Amino acid sequence: MSAPAARAYRPPAPLGGRRGARVERRRTLTALGFLAPALVILGLFVAWPMLSALRLSFTDASGFGAEEWVGLDNYVRVFTDPDIRDAMLNTLWYTVLFTPTAVLIALALALVLNSPALPFRGFFRTALFLPFIVSLAVAAFAWSYLLDPRLGLLNHWLQGAGVQLGDVLEDPVLAMPAVALVAVWKNFGFYMVIFLAGLQDIPASLYEAARVDGAGAWLRFTNVTLPLLSNTFAFVLIFALIAALQAFDQIYVMTGGGPYGSTQTIVMEIYRSGFRRLELGFASALSYVLLIATLLLSIVQFVFFGRREKDLG
Amino acid sequence: MTRNITLAGVGAIAAAALVLTGCSAGGDSDADGPVELVFWHGYTEADGDVLEGIVDEFNESQDEVRISTEINTWDVIDDTLLPALSSKTGPDLVAMPAERFPVYAAKKAFIALDDFYADAASNAGDVVEGAKAMTEVDGTSYGVPIGFVPVAIYYDKAAFAEAGIAEVPADWDAWVEAAKKLTVDENGDGTPERYGMVLPDHATVGNGVWPSLLWGNGGDIVRDGAAVIDSPENAETLEFWRDAIANDKISPTGVDGIEADSVFSSGRAAMTFGGPWMTFIAGDAGIDYGIAPIPAGPQTQAASAIGLTLSITDQGDERKQEAAKQFLSFFLNDDNAAAWSLGSGWPPLRSGIPAEAVSENATVAALSQFTPFTRPLLPGVVNSTDVLSALDELTQRAMAGEDIAGLLEAAQSKVESALADQ
């Protein structure tokens, strides 16, 4: 029996050189060719409008007629106008009500629905996801009627149980929690599905090892599930945060920003400035302030979760 | 992954920015052939049929101008007008509620019509003074009125007969007394089965209920361009009606204008505030209704107008603008002014239309009598929607029992701020 012939090792061609550069250029051109349609669309529908809005934010544009350069006036007004300050506080309040509630409910239900012991898991997953695919406007209308003190089924049922809910959408204290809860109902199913995907990526062997080491359910959750769900958690949290900061349609339909402006959010102020007062310059400045705030909050979360992942790693 | 999320956020905001930005494209009308005009309006009921008929007749009356109409709800018109005009693809003629008109006029979205009014051939020389006032900003008119009708009282004749009330009350005290008699709480649970009236405390019909009441007691919201909402007269008015609602329970609270219509049409109130459309709502509900003016306040009798304006947009095409003026003249001529009034149920827009020309429509005949004390709502106030929001907050909170002096002070500040921004 003869020994197998040793295969000669041939090192890869050195990088650089005329032939290498040609190949590299061809690859770049090919990549650009494939990317071109997306780049054109992004440029036309994202970059150009963003740049146009940035320019508008330094003018007193109304959409027609002449426009004048006003420098930073619009930005100064964003931070001095009491209505905008109230809208910022409202947006913050809505974010605090919506984001943790939606994320925690989604996580809790994902943990329950990930258990193989639970019967009818598919049915429950579908049922809880369904509100997410309902049109936002339809959901908002339906909840407005459900909550109506004169027509609403919810009030009718609660009255039967001796509870007087009243007109929550006309109550300046209860209106914001009410719209935030409807938003939670509408969105938690989506976040739950993302958590479920994250949970299913965690190898079962880790849980087995933890069990062997004597870890109970809580220790397995805190030492296995949570660390390995860190990326998913960051994704869901940032997504929920952006949704909260950009809340508009549902609130517009349910309360129109009322009562007394108690549910008036930043995006509703952008709409009011742009389409009701025809102050496109100011609306653009407000849009940019919201954009920067959203980016900053996203970056903070990104850094926090990135560091946490690194520490755990 | 996180970067993708961030990009998604940026994209979403950029999409909003796209809407705000619009794009620009111009174009003149074809020099040959008839001038083609587009007319946006929101009349969808019998009034819409009458307006479409007037447009058809205009098209048949000459060969130089052709008008096509696009009908949408008033809200949709308001939401789409800005992007349409900013991209120079907007309508040439547009009708809109009077409270939304001044902001467009002030931003020069419409052409000035002072010359048009000065031209004897325009048929606009005798347009009702109050109706014309609602088309003016800084003393210049940017449109013609297409609707000017007072907020009035619509009442249930059977309920009045049952309560033994023979005449419609003429002043506030008699009005509240009548409302008390009409209020029925059969089971004594403190919630009447039928209220004497339904007085909406926010988003009222045409936003004109509370201005009418404030004027009746000598108060006002904006006078000569200045905020005057924080006044002893207004405080007195709010106290008076809060007392009537809270103590005498003559009206439900927390109701807006749309809900008020349903409270009346379902028989749960004997009187309501409304416009001509209430005749259809009451008729459909089988209510034998009567129409009466808002009773006189301690100082005067006044009713806010529910107003609509018709304007020519400024998109840089003078040929189209001149053609649009031809239609305005046609719309205001004797025959069409009377036909529009009869068909829409709204009083004539010109003082020169004789009463007998519209007497066959009982609603028009009744409402026309109220024209002398009908006032335009916040004429020339550019940010009128902000002023009306402040008024809504004031009335809603006042009727809910909050301190009136503090509320008036806050409303004064908000109205001043809205006026300063214009």
Interface residues (C-beta under 8 A of the other chain):
Chain A: F45 V46 A47 P49 M50 S52 A53 L56 S62 G63 F64 G65 P82 D83 P149 R150 D167 E170 N231 A234 F235 I238 F239 I242 Q246 G258 P259 Y260 G261 V267 I270 G274 F275 R276 R277 L278 L280 A283 S284 S287 L290 L291 T294 L295 S298 I299 Q301 F302 F305 G306
Chain B: M1 T2 I5 T6 A8 G9 V10 G11 A12 I13 A14 A15 A16 A17 L18 V19 L20 T21 G22 D78 D79 L82 P83 L85 S86 V103 Y104 K107 K108 A109 H202 G254 E259 D314 N383 T385 D386 S389 D392 E393 Q396 R397 S417 D421
